[in-house]
Amino acid sequence: MPKQKGFTLIELSSVIMVVGVIVSAIVVGQVMMTKSRLMSVLTEVSQYKGVINSFYNKYNGYPGDIINASMLWCSATCPGSSNNIANCTTDVGTAGYCNGNGDGYIYWTGGVNNDESMRAWQHLYLANMLPVKYTGIHATAWDNIYNTNIPQSQVYPTAGYVFYHSGLFDPATIERNTLFFANFYTTTFSPVIAPPDAYAMDTKIDDGRPKTGNLRSQYSDDAAGLVGAGGAAGTSCAIGASNVYNYSTSAAFCSLQFIFSN
């Protein structure tokens, strides 16, 4: 009976080495893909900030907040206009107004017609600064619909952007204009980024802290703001009430607010 030959130690070592190289390449590739996605989000935000600044410089006000939008882009009822938009009349307080109140803040109210944060995207389209024709209204109170009244992220397809006039500030009465990045589900939102990834983005462009600087992070629209259920490690974006990201989890526990004006 012929003697069976097994693998030599050298052959086994070679196989293990090849497997190790393959696994390492996969892990490195995944890390690089994650970094690329995060940088792409920052690029999206930078592009929107650039458009907002261009609008401000041209019209001396923020989109959604300017008081003369109906004069710029439509008559009282927009008849026959190439930029004809439904529900576009005159001022704040009038059902379907197109104008903001001119106070320097882009207010989010959740109302069907009287929401500057929805009108902002419409104004940017009407100013030929964005390609998508946003409706400027909520079909029903609070609803957010991608590529209908708010833009969808090209990097995270479940996420999008909403203008918001306040946020994670101390004291809470401080007003800021922010671009809010999260998973929006019609009447609510949920986090999209893991805390370590949010930290990586924060350290790239800001101070690396969830509660301070020009990039703020929170869990979702819960009353606790920066923390999720219970605020314990593994269940929130930040660790409890601290100003430290929760590095212990890779779950998506952070939504982001990018401040673009004081």
Helices and strands as residue ranges (DSSP letters): H 9-59, H 69-73, H 116-126, E 159-164, E 177-185, E 188-190, H 195-205, E 215-218, G 229-231, E 255-261
